[in-house]
């Protein structure tokens, strides 16, 4: 049998789930099993350091600004094309 690696983090939870499912428990047992699995997955969550958090936030903000500029540019091009096709509306 292969040793446990970090690539298969939830293996014990999967085995437990299959065993529970095999026993065909009731509705509430399924809910309890789900909640146990949620807690097991939440224990694996790693909180980023302050430096990582600031870095991730910066990357997201730069990406959002770039996307806003792209959408703005496309909007200007479409507005120009619509004006060429349909002309400028008359005022009166």
Buried (B, 14 or more C-beta within 10 A) or exposed (E): EEEEEEEEEEEEBEEBBEEBEEEEEEEEEEEEBEEBBEEBEEEEEEEEEEEEEEEEEEEEEEEEEEEEEEEEEEEEEEEEEEEEEEEEEEEE
